[in-house]
């Protein structure tokens, strides 16, 4: 790991000066990085998560598969259903049901692990021995200030949930300092993250596609049930999708996925009932993804800087407007496979495998499941302001 880049040369020299009577200013960056790597490995200590949460020292580094990384916010979560994971090498990890661990098939929640899974550890992938439910209790989490957002606990690779909690803290800060009555829209790029939000925060008004809700009247999904009602000229008396949609449209905080939001913005902007003041997008793109700048030129998202003028969608007017970039967040998880899609017209996009693409037949399909025979819906332009 390049600690010079992560921590800065000055920070490392200051830290080492407490331990060694050496003039580190004469060390090259490479020599300093090698020395510091040996230093942290030699002096590392193991403490419990609750003790780490109570530490006042904000400069402590924690171990990950990427090296020792900086920590941002530390979070305590109350009364969550918990599980204990046991591996065949007797390594164990206890955490909330939705806590993510790194496996051969990607990031998986504790509750969804099976004995067929192999979990990534400091010693490689180790097979699951068992997973059992334990008592409901408070748990602790943290934010890793590294692009992979992972850390080691009992030698097992965990994913932090700090960024999701930062979104909640930002909303609370905004209401206290700017607008007490402000409404918020939160967009995610994956089902697992949307589930994490709704399970962790009961005030989230989540909206999924009709296929995700069950119609008791016809014992099918709400999309199909709605068609049966239309054919028979009937009205569903207790539609779970309609209930969720009402709460979504009228709640203080609304949560949905990026794909559904874009579908509304492009095809049915007049049907989008919310008029929130703040849009929170919890969405990650490949660093080579092209962003449209205010002058209609393209720039890779990795090259976008604070102050750059980019094209945005105004939720209220449904028009494209030029807005300045105010903050950048790097968050690329190497545990997820990236794919490049190339269309017949030459357009390409790089994206994670669990991201869904919309086909011309109206269906959504995960990128990792595309076989090259599908026709993907291509949207060239939206009306500009």
Secondary structure as UniProt FT lines:
FT   HELIX           3..7
FT   HELIX           9..17
FT   TURN            18..19
FT   HELIX           24..26
FT   HELIX           29..43
FT   HELIX           49..53
FT   TURN            58..59
FT   STRAND          62..64
FT   TURN            65..66
FT   STRAND          67..69
FT   STRAND          71..87
FT   TURN            88..89
FT   STRAND          92..96
FT   TURN            97..98
FT   STRAND          100..103
FT   TURN            104..105
FT   STRAND          106..109
FT   HELIX           110..112
FT   TURN            115..116
FT   STRAND          118..121
FT   TURN            122..123
FT   STRAND          124..144
FT   TURN            147..148
FT   STRAND          150..153
FT   TURN            154..155
FT   STRAND          156..159
FT   HELIX           162..177
FT   TURN            180..181
FT   STRAND          184..188
FT   HELIX           191..200
FT   TURN            202..203
FT   STRAND          205..206
FT   HELIX           210..212
FT   STRAND          214..215
FT   TURN            216..219
FT   STRAND          220..221
FT   HELIX           222..231
FT   TURN            232..233
FT   HELIX           240..250
FT   STRAND          253..257
FT   HELIX           258..267
FT   HELIX           269..271
FT   STRAND          278..282
FT   TURN            287..288
FT   STRAND          290..293
FT   TURN            294..295
FT   STRAND          298..300
FT   HELIX           301..303
FT   TURN            306..307
FT   STRAND          309..313
FT   TURN            315..317
FT   STRAND          320..324
FT   TURN            334..335
FT   STRAND          338..342
FT   TURN            344..345
FT   STRAND          348..352
FT   TURN            353..354
FT   STRAND          356..359
FT   TURN            360..361
FT   STRAND          364..366
FT   HELIX           367..369
//
